[in-house]
């Protein structure tokens, strides 16, 4: 069964950036846009996974989700 990692891009309204939370140990991302988060996950995740979870079977995938909390009054 293929392993799917999850990366959550969380909007920080005060800093005006997305930050990440994920189940990929060592993957830390900060980006100005969701598209940049996706690009950085594509670029960085394979190396971070190889370094920190070397026994994970291939192929694997990453699901990237965006979250933005809004104050509704």
ZICOR-V791413 format. One record per residue. N is the residue number from 0. RES is the residue in three letters. SS is DSSP state (a for helix, b for strand, c for the rest). PSI is psi in whole degrees, -180 to 180 (* if undefined). OMEGA is omega in degrees with one decimal (999 if undefined). Layout:
BEGIN
N_RES_SS_PSI_OMEGA ; N_RES_SS_PSI_OMEGA
END
This chain:
BEGIN
0_UNK_c_134_-178.0 ; 1_UNK_c_132_177.3 ; 2_UNK_b_134_174.6 ; 3_UNK_b_120_175.7 ; 4_UNK_b_153_179.4 ; 5_UNK_b_130_174.9 ; 6_UNK_b_125_179.2 ; 7_UNK_b_124_176.5 ; 8_UNK_b_117_-174.7 ; 9_UNK_b_125_-178.7 ; 10_UNK_b_127_174.7 ; 11_UNK_b_102_-174.6 ; 12_UNK_c_-36_-178.9 ; 13_UNK_c_-45_-179.0 ; 14_UNK_c_-14_-179.4 ; 15_UNK_c_42_177.6 ; 16_UNK_b_160_169.1 ; 17_UNK_b_137_170.6 ; 18_UNK_b_163_-174.9 ; 19_UNK_b_151_165.5 ; 20_UNK_b_137_-179.8 ; 21_UNK_b_170_174.0 ; 22_UNK_c_18_174.0 ; 23_UNK_c_106_-178.4 ; 24_UNK_c_129_177.1 ; 25_UNK_c_-9_179.6 ; 26_UNK_c_114_179.2 ; 27_UNK_c_122_-176.2 ; 28_UNK_c_140_170.2 ; 29_UNK_b_128_-175.2 ; 30_UNK_b_156_-178.8 ; 31_UNK_c_-23_-177.6 ; 32_UNK_c_160_177.0 ; 33_UNK_a_-39_179.4 ; 34_UNK_a_-37_177.8 ; 35_UNK_a_-37_175.2 ; 36_UNK_a_-48_-179.9 ; 37_UNK_a_-46_179.2 ; 38_UNK_a_-43_179.8 ; 39_UNK_a_-36_175.5 ; 40_UNK_a_-46_178.7 ; 41_UNK_a_-40_-176.0 ; 42_UNK_a_-39_-170.4 ; 43_UNK_a_-34_-172.6 ; 44_UNK_a_-45_-178.6 ; 45_UNK_a_-43_-179.9 ; 46_UNK_a_-40_179.9 ; 47_UNK_a_-42_177.7 ; 48_UNK_a_-45_-180.0 ; 49_UNK_a_-38_-178.7 ; 50_UNK_a_-36_-171.2 ; 51_UNK_a_-18_177.5 ; 52_UNK_c_65_-171.5 ; 53_UNK_c_-21_-177.0 ; 54_UNK_c_4_-179.5 ; 55_UNK_c_130_-179.5 ; 56_UNK_c_145_176.1 ; 57_UNK_c_152_-0.6 ; 58_UNK_c_158_173.2 ; 59_UNK_b_167_-179.4 ; 60_UNK_b_170_176.8 ; 61_UNK_b_130_175.8 ; 62_UNK_b_125_-179.0 ; 63_UNK_b_124_-178.5 ; 64_UNK_b_148_177.9 ; 65_UNK_b_144_176.5 ; 66_UNK_b_133_176.6 ; 67_UNK_c_123_177.6 ; 68_UNK_c_134_-178.7 ; 69_UNK_c_140_173.3 ; 70_UNK_c_119_-179.5 ; 71_UNK_c_119_-177.9 ; 72_UNK_c_*_999
END
